[in-house]
Structures are given as C-alpha cells and as structure tokens.
Amino acid sequence: MPTTGGADASNATGSSQGPSKTFQVERTSGQAPAERAGNVEGASGASPLERLRAGEIDVHGYIDLKVDQATAGLSGLSPSELAHIKNTLRDQMASDPGLADLVRAATGQTPKLPEED
C-alpha cells in the first residue's frame, strides 16, 4: 500500500545507524560565544564592577561597559543601528525602575539619564 504525505517512513525517523546529527553544532574554540562576549575587562583584567569599586570608572562608565558587553554579539549590524541599540539600553538602565534598581544594587549608585545636547 503506498504511503501518503510524501516522506518515506524510514527517512522520517533517521537511518538505521541512529538519529541524524543535522542540527548538531560544535564549538570551534575553547570559549563559548557568551563567554567571549563577556570579556570587556580592562587591561588590568578587572571586571566592570571591580573597576567601579576601585574608582577607575564612574557609574556611567560601568553602564557603558555593561552595554558594550551586552551588545558584543551584534557585530553584524551597521554602526548607526548599533549606536541606536546602545543608546536605548543606556536610557533603559537609567529610566526603567527595575533596571535602575539592579544598577543601584550592584554599584551603590543610582544611574542618571545622560544630558541631551
């Protein structure tokens, strides 16, 4: 009896050698992309929070580093698109009560909205 629906039943479940690895993705380097994106440490190797606590940067510098960290994987965007996303994230970190509370809890300082020129 012919089957309907197109796919052969033997192909629908994979080969006799086990499941297909069609969607398997393997790492090509020692670090996962998220780990590489998180590397926004300064030359001293300190994290943004450590640099803030050491007085190397202020809360705005901390926010800039965290925004850079969050957008590190967006390298395929145009510079204007990336700048827009970064500005939106900075504004949200200062104006959204939940995000501002997170910044305050981490840094002990309340972020302010950047002044418009």
N, CA and C atoms as an extended XYZ file, in Angstrom:
351
Properties=species:S:1:pos:R:3:atomname:S:1:resname:S:1:resid:I:1 pbc="F F F"
N         0.841       -1.184        0.000 N   MET     1
C         0.000        0.000        0.000 CA  MET     1
C         0.881        1.240        0.000 C   MET     1
N         0.681        2.193       -0.901 N   PRO     2
C         1.519        3.389       -0.956 CA  PRO     2
C         1.241        4.307        0.227 C   PRO     2
N         2.292        5.010        0.681 N   THR     3
C         2.129        5.959        1.772 CA  THR     3
C         1.746        7.314        1.211 C   THR     3
N         1.058        8.083        2.025 N   THR     4
C         0.700        9.443        1.620 CA  THR     4
C         1.435       10.417        2.518 C   THR     4
N         1.586       11.619        2.098 N   GLY     5
C         2.238       12.641        2.901 CA  GLY     5
C         3.656       12.909        2.459 C   GLY     5
N         4.193       12.130        1.564 N   GLY     6
C         5.477       12.479        0.976 CA  GLY     6
C         6.671       11.767        1.557 C   GLY     6
N         6.968       11.884        2.829 N   ALA     7
C         8.217       11.374        3.376 CA  ALA     7
C         8.161        9.873        3.552 C   ALA     7
N         9.228        9.212        3.216 N   ASP     8
C         9.354        7.778        3.412 CA  ASP     8
C         9.512        7.520        4.907 C   ASP     8
N         8.868        6.528        5.439 N   ALA     9
C         8.874        6.264        6.879 CA  ALA     9
C        10.283        6.012        7.391 C   ALA     9
N        11.140        5.377        6.596 N   SER    10
C        12.498        5.118        7.067 CA  SER    10
C        13.300        6.409        7.201 C   SER    10
N        12.988        7.412        6.388 N   ASN    11
C        13.684        8.694        6.482 CA  ASN    11
C        13.138        9.569        7.590 C   ASN    11
N        11.911        9.372        7.989 N   ALA    12
C        11.287       10.214        8.996 CA  ALA    12
C        11.895        9.992       10.367 C   ALA    12
N        12.404        8.792       10.634 N   THR    13
C        12.959        8.514       11.955 CA  THR    13
C        14.460        8.463       11.960 C   THR    13
N        15.092        8.696       10.860 N   GLY    14
C        16.545        8.660       10.786 CA  GLY    14
C        16.995        7.366       10.152 C   GLY    14
N        18.278        7.188       10.010 N   SER    15
C        18.808        5.989        9.375 CA  SER    15
C        18.889        4.864       10.389 C   SER    15
N        19.259        3.692        9.939 N   SER    16
C        19.387        2.555       10.840 CA  SER    16
C        20.589        2.721       11.759 C   SER    16
N        21.440        3.711       11.514 N   GLN    17
C        22.611        3.952       12.346 CA  GLN    17
C        22.317        4.866       13.520 C   GLN    17
N        21.088        5.287       13.701 N   GLY    18
C        20.731        6.152       14.824 CA  GLY    18
C        20.232        7.486       14.340 C   GLY    18
N        19.958        8.392       15.263 N   PRO    19
C        19.402        9.702       14.890 CA  PRO    19
C        20.396       10.532       14.083 C   PRO    19
N        19.843       11.359       13.229 N   SER    20
C        20.650       12.240       12.400 CA  SER    20
C        21.243       13.361       13.252 C   SER    20
N        22.404       13.852       12.881 N   LYS    21
C        23.062       14.947       13.589 CA  LYS    21
C        22.979       16.228       12.777 C   LYS    21
N        21.882       16.415       12.060 N   THR    22
C        21.709       17.548       11.182 CA  THR    22
C        21.865       18.874       11.908 C   THR    22
N        21.328       18.975       13.125 N   PHE    23
C        21.313       20.250       13.836 CA  PHE    23
C        22.372       20.348       14.913 C   PHE    23
N        23.316       19.437       14.940 N   GLN    24
C        24.362       19.478       15.942 CA  GLN    24
C        25.371       20.552       15.578 C   GLN    24
N        25.740       21.372       16.557 N   VAL    25
C        26.716       22.431       16.363 CA  VAL    25
C        27.818       22.233       17.391 C   VAL    25
N        29.044       22.238       16.936 N   GLU    26
C        30.165       22.054       17.835 CA  GLU    26
C        30.959       23.338       17.938 C   GLU    26
N        31.562       23.557       19.100 N   ARG    27
C        32.400       24.734       19.310 CA  ARG    27
C        33.674       24.610       18.494 C   ARG    27
N        34.154       25.756       18.028 N   THR    28
C        35.387       25.750       17.253 CA  THR    28
C        36.550       26.299       18.047 C   THR    28
N        36.275       26.841       19.234 N   SER    29
C        37.351       27.346       20.078 CA  SER    29
C        37.068       26.942       21.514 C   SER    29
N        37.947       27.279       22.405 N   GLY    30
C        37.819       26.901       23.802 CA  GLY    30
C        36.711       27.624       24.548 C   GLY    30
N        36.265       28.781       24.074 N   GLN    31
C        35.249       29.552       24.763 CA  GLN    31
C        33.954       29.564       23.982 C   GLN    31
N        32.852       29.540       24.717 N   ALA    32
C        31.544       29.700       24.095 CA  ALA    32
C        31.374       31.165       23.702 C   ALA    32
N        30.506       31.483       22.718 N   PRO    33
C        30.305       32.880       22.317 CA  PRO    33
C        29.905       33.786       23.479 C   PRO    33
N        29.070       33.314       24.375 N   ALA    34
C        28.654       34.145       25.502 CA  ALA    34
C        29.835       34.476       26.395 C   ALA    34
N        30.760       33.523       26.556 N   GLU    35
C        31.937       33.794       27.366 CA  GLU    35
C        32.835       34.821       26.691 C   GLU    35
N        33.002       34.707       25.360 N   ARG    36
C        33.810       35.687       24.639 CA  ARG    36
C        33.166       37.061       24.696 C   ARG    36
N        31.837       37.128       24.579 N   ALA    37
C        31.132       38.407       24.611 CA  ALA    37
C        31.257       39.064       25.972 C   ALA    37
N        31.445       38.281       27.011 N   GLY    38
C        31.538       38.826       28.360 CA  GLY    38
C        32.895       39.403       28.694 C   GLY    38
N        33.862       39.266       27.832 N   ASN    39
C        35.209       39.736       28.112 CA  ASN    39
C        35.344       41.215       27.789 C   ASN    39
N        34.864       42.075       28.675 N   VAL    40
C        35.017       43.516       28.498 CA  VAL    40
C        35.888       44.073       29.615 C   VAL    40
N        36.781       43.236       30.107 N   GLU    41
C        37.641       43.656       31.192 CA  GLU    41
C        38.710       44.596       30.669 C   GLU    41
N        39.164       45.469       31.532 N   GLY    42
C        40.200       46.412       31.162 CA  GLY    42
C        41.550       45.731       31.060 C   GLY    42
N        42.568       46.515       30.777 N   ALA    43
C        43.915       45.975       30.643 CA  ALA    43
C        44.370       45.315       31.942 C   ALA    43
N        43.835       45.774       33.079 N   SER    44
C        44.212       45.203       34.364 CA  SER    44
C        43.545       43.857       34.608 C   SER    44
N        42.565       43.465       33.769 N   GLY    45
C        41.869       42.200       33.939 CA  GLY    45
C        40.716       42.285       34.914 C   GLY    45
N        40.394       43.468       35.382 N   ALA    46
C        39.323       43.638       36.358 CA  ALA    46
C        37.974       43.738       35.645 C   ALA    46
N        36.929       43.249       36.294 N   SER    47
C        35.578       43.346       35.746 CA  SER    47
C        35.092       44.790       35.843 C   SER    47
N        34.025       45.130       35.119 N   PRO    48
C        33.488       46.496       35.232 CA  PRO    48
C        33.144       46.878       36.672 C   PRO    48
N        32.574       45.945       37.425 N   LEU    49
C        32.220       46.251       38.813 CA  LEU    49
C        33.469       46.467       39.673 C   LEU    49
N        34.501       45.663       39.461 N   GLU    50
C        35.750       45.848       40.198 CA  GLU    50
C        36.395       47.190       39.860 C   GLU    50
N        36.324       47.557       38.577 N   ARG    51
C        36.887       48.853       38.169 CA  ARG    51
C        36.116       50.007       38.787 C   ARG    51
N        34.790       49.875       38.875 N   LEU    52
C        33.971       50.908       39.515 CA  LEU    52
C        34.346       51.037       40.986 C   LEU    52
N        34.420       49.912       41.663 N   ARG    53
C        34.739       49.927       43.098 CA  ARG    53
C        36.151       50.433       43.369 C   ARG    53
N        37.053       50.255       42.417 N   ALA    54
C        38.422       50.755       42.573 CA  ALA    54
C        38.538       52.238       42.235 C   ALA    54
N        37.463       52.824       41.721 N   GLY    55
C        37.477       54.232       41.379 CA  GLY    55
C        38.022       54.534       39.989 C   GLY    55
N        38.275       53.502       39.191 N   GLU    56
C        38.790       53.711       37.836 CA  GLU    56
C        37.731       54.306       36.915 C   GLU    56
N        36.465       53.964       37.146 N   ILE    57
C        35.349       54.452       36.330 CA  ILE    57
C        34.218       54.882       37.248 C   ILE    57
N        33.306       55.712       36.712 N   ASP    58
C        32.116       56.088       37.474 CA  ASP    58
C        30.946       55.204       37.042 C   ASP    58
N        29.759       55.473       37.577 N   VAL    59
C        28.598       54.631       37.259 CA  VAL    59
C        28.265       54.679       35.770 C   VAL    59
N        28.503       55.816       35.115 N   HIS    60
C        28.251       55.905       33.670 CA  HIS    60
C        29.246       55.051       32.884 C   HIS    60
N        30.498       55.013       33.325 N   GLY    61
C        31.483       54.134       32.704 CA  GLY    61
C        31.124       52.675       32.901 C   GLY    61
N        30.601       52.363       34.092 N   TYR    62
C        30.150       50.994       34.371 CA  TYR    62
C        29.016       50.612       33.416 C   TYR    62
N        28.052       51.512       33.268 N   ILE    63
C        26.925       51.247       32.366 CA  ILE    63
C        27.422       51.087       30.935 C   ILE    63
N        28.355       51.946       30.502 N   ASP    64
C        28.906       51.834       29.146 CA  ASP    64
C        29.560       50.470       28.934 C   ASP    64
N        30.321       50.003       29.912 N   LEU    65
C        30.977       48.700       29.781 CA  LEU    65
C        29.958       47.566       29.752 C   LEU    65
N        28.907       47.666       30.559 N   LYS    66
C        27.875       46.629       30.566 CA  LYS    66
C        27.087       46.633       29.255 C   LYS    66
N        26.847       47.816       28.692 N   VAL    67
C        26.168       47.908       27.395 CA  VAL    67
C        27.061       47.309       26.308 C   VAL    67
N        28.367       47.602       26.355 N   ASP    68
C        29.292       47.005       25.394 CA  ASP    68
C        29.289       45.486       25.518 C   ASP    68
N        29.244       45.004       26.749 N   GLN    69
C        29.200       43.563       26.996 CA  GLN    69
C        27.920       42.961       26.417 C   GLN    69
N        26.803       43.634       26.620 N   ALA    70
C        25.512       43.124       26.153 CA  ALA    70
C        25.397       43.136       24.631 C   ALA    70
N        26.094       44.041       23.971 N   THR    71
C        25.972       44.167       22.519 CA  THR    71
C        27.165       43.582       21.763 C   THR    71
N        28.045       42.910       22.437 N   ALA    72
C        29.248       42.376       21.802 CA  ALA    72
C        28.927       41.400       20.675 C   ALA    72
N        27.830       40.712       20.743 N   GLY    73
C        27.471       39.752       19.709 CA  GLY    73
C        26.743       40.345       18.522 C   GLY    73
N        26.568       41.653       18.487 N   LEU    74
C        25.811       42.307       17.418 CA  LEU    74
C        26.725       42.942       16.378 C   LEU    74
N        27.851       42.339       16.120 N   SER    75
C        28.834       42.936       15.221 CA  SER    75
C        28.365       43.025       13.772 C   SER    75
N        27.328       42.300       13.389 N   GLY    76
C        26.837       42.336       12.018 CA  GLY    76
C        25.967       43.535       11.704 C   GLY    76
N        25.605       44.320       12.709 N   LEU    77
C        24.757       45.491       12.483 CA  LEU    77
C        25.575       46.669       11.969 C   LEU    77
N        24.883       47.603       11.339 N   SER    78
C        25.565       48.818       10.898 CA  SER    78
C        25.916       49.657       12.127 C   SER    78
N        26.911       50.537       12.014 N   PRO    79
C        27.284       51.382       13.148 CA  PRO    79
C        26.124       52.218       13.685 C   PRO    79
N        25.253       52.709       12.797 N   SER    80
C        24.133       53.532       13.272 CA  SER    80
C        23.113       52.683       14.022 C   SER    80
N        22.866       51.456       13.550 N   GLU    81
C        21.942       50.568       14.257 CA  GLU    81
C        22.497       50.183       15.628 C   GLU    81
N        23.789       49.875       15.682 N   LEU    82
C        24.422       49.508       16.943 CA  LEU    82
C        24.403       50.676       17.920 C   LEU    82
N        24.673       51.875       17.440 N   ALA    83
C        24.643       53.059       18.300 CA  ALA    83
C        23.238       53.292       18.856 C   ALA    83
N        22.220       53.102       18.016 N   HIS    84
C        20.841       53.268       18.473 CA  HIS    84
C        20.506       52.266       19.576 C   HIS    84
N        20.901       51.016       19.390 N   ILE    85
C        20.631       49.984       20.396 CA  ILE    85
C        21.361       50.311       21.699 C   ILE    85
N        22.625       50.723       21.602 N   LYS    86
C        23.391       51.063       22.798 CA  LYS    86
C        22.767       52.239       23.544 C   LYS    86
N        22.355       53.275       22.804 N   ASN    87
C        21.717       54.431       23.452 CA  ASN    87
C        20.414       54.023       24.132 C   ASN    87
N        19.640       53.173       23.478 N   THR    88
C        18.384       52.702       24.066 CA  THR    88
C        18.653       51.917       25.345 C   THR    88
N        19.655       51.043       25.323 N   LEU    89
C        19.990       50.276       26.526 CA  LEU    89
C        20.441       51.191       27.665 C   LEU    89
N        21.286       52.180       27.351 N   ARG    90
C        21.731       53.124       28.394 CA  ARG    90
C        20.538       53.870       28.995 C   ARG    90
N        19.636       54.340       28.137 N   ASP    91
C        18.454       55.054       28.617 CA  ASP    91
C        17.591       54.154       29.490 C   ASP    91
N        17.412       52.899       29.063 N   GLN    92
C        16.596       51.959       29.837 CA  GLN    92
C        17.226       51.654       31.190 C   GLN    92
N        18.550       51.541       31.245 N   MET    93
C        19.215       51.242       32.511 CA  MET    93
C        19.061       52.388       33.506 C   MET    93
N        18.865       53.593       33.009 N   ALA    94
C        18.689       54.740       33.886 CA  ALA    94
C        17.224       55.035       34.180 C   ALA    94
N        16.317       54.734       33.238 N   SER    95
C        14.922       55.146       33.422 CA  SER    95
C        13.988       54.034       33.871 C   SER    95
N        14.276       52.789       33.553 N   ASP    96
C        13.412       51.684       33.962 CA  ASP    96
C        13.662       51.401       35.446 C   ASP    96
N        12.614       51.475       36.278 N   PRO    97
C        12.813       51.299       37.725 CA  PRO    97
C        13.481       49.969       38.094 C   PRO    97
N        13.111       48.894       37.426 N   GLY    98
C        13.703       47.595       37.732 CA  GLY    98
C        15.180       47.537       37.385 C   GLY    98
N        15.525       48.052       36.201 N   LEU    99
C        16.933       48.065       35.797 CA  LEU    99
C        17.748       49.031       36.645 C   LEU    99
N        17.177       50.187       36.953 N   ALA   100
C        17.879       51.155       37.800 CA  ALA   100
C        18.144       50.561       39.180 C   ALA   100
N        17.187       49.787       39.706 N   ASP   101
C        17.395       49.117       40.997 CA  ASP   101
C        18.526       48.098       40.919 C   ASP   101
N        18.615       47.378       39.810 N   LEU   102
C        19.707       46.413       39.640 CA  LEU   102
C        21.058       47.121       39.604 C   LEU   102
N        21.136       48.244       38.880 N   VAL   103
C        22.387       49.006       38.824 CA  VAL   103
C        22.715       49.540       40.215 C   VAL   103
N        21.718       50.052       40.920 N   ARG   104
C        21.929       50.586       42.271 CA  ARG   104
C        22.392       49.482       43.219 C   ARG   104
N        21.797       48.284       43.116 N   ALA   105
C        22.191       47.170       43.980 CA  ALA   105
C        23.639       46.739       43.697 C   ALA   105
N        24.035       46.758       42.437 N   ALA   106
C        25.388       46.338       42.064 CA  ALA   106
C        26.427       47.391       42.399 C   ALA   106
N        26.081       48.670       42.181 N   THR   107
C        27.093       49.727       42.275 CA  THR   107
C        26.961       50.614       43.502 C   THR   107
N        25.775       50.629       44.110 N   GLY   108
C        25.543       51.542       45.223 CA  GLY   108
C        25.228       52.954       44.756 C   GLY   108
N        25.093       53.149       43.442 N   GLN   109
C        24.821       54.463       42.881 CA  GLN   109
C        23.618       54.381       41.955 C   GLN   109
N        22.839       55.445       41.930 N   THR   110
C        21.676       55.499       41.049 CA  THR   110
C        22.100       56.083       39.707 C   THR   110
N        21.803       55.363       38.629 N   PRO   111
C        22.165       55.896       37.310 CA  PRO   111
C        21.251       57.060       36.936 C   PRO   111
N        21.806       58.016       36.245 N   LYS   112
C        21.037       59.178       35.763 CA  LYS   112
C        20.973       59.122       34.252 C   LYS   112
N        19.894       59.656       33.694 N   LEU   113
C        19.801       59.762       32.250 CA  LEU   113
C        20.852       60.722       31.731 C   LEU   113
N        21.510       60.381       30.614 N   PRO   114
C        22.505       61.320       30.055 CA  PRO   114
C        21.818       62.613       29.633 C   PRO   114
N        22.540       63.694       29.779 N   GLU   115
C        22.022       65.010       29.393 CA  GLU   115
C        21.916       65.103       27.890 C   GLU   115
N        20.824       65.657       27.391 N   GLU   116
C        20.650       65.883       25.954 CA  GLU   116
C        21.446       67.110       25.559 C   GLU   116
N        22.115       67.023       24.433 N   ASP   117
C        22.904       68.172       23.948 CA  ASP   117
C        22.055       69.115       23.165 C   ASP   117
